[in-house]
Amino acid sequence: MHIPEVLSVSEFRAGLAGAMKRVTDSGPVFIGSHRKAEAVMMSVEQYEALTGAVERRYAMAEALASGRAEGLEPSPEGLALLEAVAGGELRPDEARERILARRSR
């Protein structure tokens, strides 16, 4: 990952309003000393997207482990649906509908 310009703490403090505008306009702002990133300021939207992705991945791993502990292995299609949910490409209710639709055939 390429870290863009790192603002010193004093630059950050002096230009807080500008840093906040950069966050909303172009993404995270890195802050540190000696141009070494030590902290990141990001929008709430970016933070929620990151934490949501982590939570979805954790939930997928838990679901797989639970099923496998009972001797169950998802089909390739089921695994693809889990990956799509974990990746944020598909909502859990949509995955459930697809699974139920396949089972009713």
C-alpha positions, 0 to 999 in steps of 0.5 A: 500500500502506498501511503501518500503525503504524511502531515506532521502533527504541527501541520495537522493541528495548524491545518485541521480544517483543510485536513478535514476537507481533504478527508471528504474530498480525496480520502484518508489523511496520514499524520505522523512525525518525521514523515512516518505515518503514525495515525490516519484520519478518515471519514466516518463512511470510510471507517464504517466500510472498513469495519463492516468488511472486517465484521462480514469476514469474521461472520463468514469464517464463524459460519464456515467453522460452525458448519464444518464442526458439524461435518458440513461443507458448503457447495461451491455455489454456497461458498461463492455466496458466502464470499459475495456476502463477505465482500459486500457484493451481496446482502445476507438476505439476498444470499438466503433467498438464492439458497432457498430458491435453489432448494425449492427446485 
